[in-house]
Amino acid sequence: MPATLLWVGIASLLGGVGHVILAKGMKIVGGAAIGSPVARTLGNPWVLLGVAFQAAFFFIYMALLSREDVSKVLPLTTLNYIIVAFCAQLLLAEPVTALRWTGIGFIVLGVFLVGRT
């Protein structure tokens, strides 16, 4: 179980950071007015890095599912909510209000309670 928790933590970190990096890249792509949106997307290094992080998350998640129950692994990945909010606040200057943090806390608490049953 400790190895599973470590890998879930790594996967959650990769997935959460990947979401924020993708958002950063897509804001750049969406703000550009010249060129094909597909070419801008595929040529944006932030998008490519975000996709790589998401792919790493996916492969670690698949490996975890090969060893553990999905009902155990999936709830543990709710760490993504915390990581995304924290990184979005730091890297994208998104306002994460106290109410939003409270909502994230309730989600994580709910998943913790479900995981204990």
VENFEN-V397280 format. One record per residue. N is the residue number from 1. RES is the residue in three letters. NEAR is the number of other ideal C-beta (glycine too) atoms within 10 Angstrom. D_CENTER is the distance of its C-alpha to the mean C-alpha in Angstrom with 1 decimal. Layout:
n->N res->RES near->NEAR d_center->D_CENTER
n->N res->RES near->NEAR d_center->D_CENTER
This chain:
n->1 res->MET near->7 d_center->22.1
n->2 res->PRO near->6 d_center->21.3
n->3 res->ALA near->9 d_center->20.2
n->4 res->THR near->14 d_center->17.9
n->5 res->LEU near->10 d_center->16.4
n->6 res->LEU near->10 d_center->16.0
n->7 res->TRP near->18 d_center->14.3
n->8 res->VAL near->22 d_center->11.9
n->9 res->GLY near->14 d_center->11.2
n->10 res->ILE near->13 d_center->10.9
n->11 res->ALA near->24 d_center->8.6
n->12 res->SER near->22 d_center->6.2
n->13 res->LEU near->17 d_center->6.8
n->14 res->LEU near->22 d_center->6.5
n->15 res->GLY near->21 d_center->3.4
n->16 res->GLY near->23 d_center->2.2
n->17 res->VAL near->21 d_center->5.5
n->18 res->GLY near->24 d_center->5.6
n->19 res->HIS near->19 d_center->4.7
n->20 res->VAL near->23 d_center->7.2
n->21 res->ILE near->23 d_center->9.4
n->22 res->LEU near->19 d_center->9.8
n->23 res->ALA near->19 d_center->10.7
n->24 res->LYS near->19 d_center->13.1
n->25 res->GLY near->20 d_center->14.6
n->26 res->MET near->16 d_center->15.1
n->27 res->LYS near->11 d_center->16.8
n->28 res->ILE near->15 d_center->19.1
n->29 res->VAL near->19 d_center->19.8
n->30 res->GLY near->11 d_center->20.5
n->31 res->GLY near->8 d_center->22.8
n->32 res->ALA near->11 d_center->24.9
n->33 res->ALA near->6 d_center->28.1
n->34 res->ILE near->5 d_center->29.5
n->35 res->GLY near->10 d_center->28.9
n->36 res->SER near->9 d_center->27.2
n->37 res->PRO near->10 d_center->23.7
n->38 res->VAL near->9 d_center->22.8
n->39 res->ALA near->10 d_center->24.4
n->40 res->ARG near->19 d_center->22.6
n->41 res->THR near->17 d_center->19.2
n->42 res->LEU near->12 d_center->20.1
n->43 res->GLY near->12 d_center->21.7
n->44 res->ASN near->18 d_center->19.1
n->45 res->PRO near->10 d_center->17.9
n->46 res->TRP near->17 d_center->14.6
n->47 res->VAL near->20 d_center->13.8
n->48 res->LEU near->15 d_center->15.0
n->49 res->LEU near->16 d_center->13.0
n->50 res->GLY near->21 d_center->9.7
n->51 res->VAL near->16 d_center->11.1
n->52 res->ALA near->13 d_center->12.1
n->53 res->PHE near->20 d_center->8.9
n->54 res->GLN near->17 d_center->7.6
n->55 res->ALA near->12 d_center->11.1
n->56 res->ALA near->16 d_center->11.2
n->57 res->PHE near->22 d_center->8.4
n->58 res->PHE near->14 d_center->10.7
n->59 res->PHE near->12 d_center->13.8
n->60 res->ILE near->17 d_center->13.1
n->61 res->TYR near->20 d_center->12.2
n->62 res->MET near->10 d_center->15.5
n->63 res->ALA near->12 d_center->17.3
n->64 res->LEU near->21 d_center->16.4
n->65 res->LEU near->13 d_center->17.6
n->66 res->SER near->7 d_center->20.8
n->67 res->ARG near->10 d_center->21.7
n->68 res->GLU near->16 d_center->20.4
n->69 res->ASP near->9 d_center->20.6
n->70 res->VAL near->10 d_center->17.8
n->71 res->SER near->10 d_center->18.7
n->72 res->LYS near->14 d_center->18.0
n->73 res->VAL near->17 d_center->14.8
n->74 res->LEU near->16 d_center->12.8
n->75 res->PRO near->18 d_center->13.6
n->76 res->LEU near->20 d_center->12.5
n->77 res->THR near->18 d_center->8.8
n->78 res->THR near->20 d_center->9.1
n->79 res->LEU near->18 d_center->8.5
n->80 res->ASN near->19 d_center->4.8
n->81 res->TYR near->18 d_center->7.2
n->82 res->ILE near->16 d_center->9.1
n->83 res->ILE near->20 d_center->6.9
n->84 res->VAL near->21 d_center->5.8
n->85 res->ALA near->18 d_center->9.5
n->86 res->PHE near->16 d_center->10.9
n->87 res->CYS near->20 d_center->9.7
n->88 res->ALA near->18 d_center->10.5
n->89 res->GLN near->15 d_center->13.8
n->90 res->LEU near->11 d_center->14.6
n->91 res->LEU near->13 d_center->13.7
n->92 res->LEU near->13 d_center->14.3
n->93 res->ALA near->7 d_center->16.8
n->94 res->GLU near->14 d_center->15.5
n->95 res->PRO near->8 d_center->17.5
n->96 res->VAL near->14 d_center->15.8
n->97 res->THR near->8 d_center->19.0
n->98 res->ALA near->7 d_center->20.3
n->99 res->LEU near->8 d_center->20.2
n->100 res->ARG near->14 d_center->16.5
n->101 res->TRP near->14 d_center->16.0
n->102 res->THR near->10 d_center->18.6
n->103 res->GLY near->13 d_center->16.9
n->104 res->ILE near->17 d_center->13.6
n->105 res->GLY near->12 d_center->16.2
n->106 res->PHE near->10 d_center->17.9
n->107 res->ILE near->13 d_center->15.0
n->108 res->VAL near->15 d_center->14.3
n->109 res->LEU near->11 d_center->18.1
n->110 res->GLY near->12 d_center->18.6
n->111 res->VAL near->17 d_center->16.4
n->112 res->PHE near->12 d_center->18.2
n->113 res->LEU near->10 d_center->21.5
n->114 res->VAL near->11 d_center->20.8
n->115 res->GLY near->13 d_center->19.9
n->116 res->ARG near->7 d_center->23.2
n->117 res->THR near->5 d_center->25.3
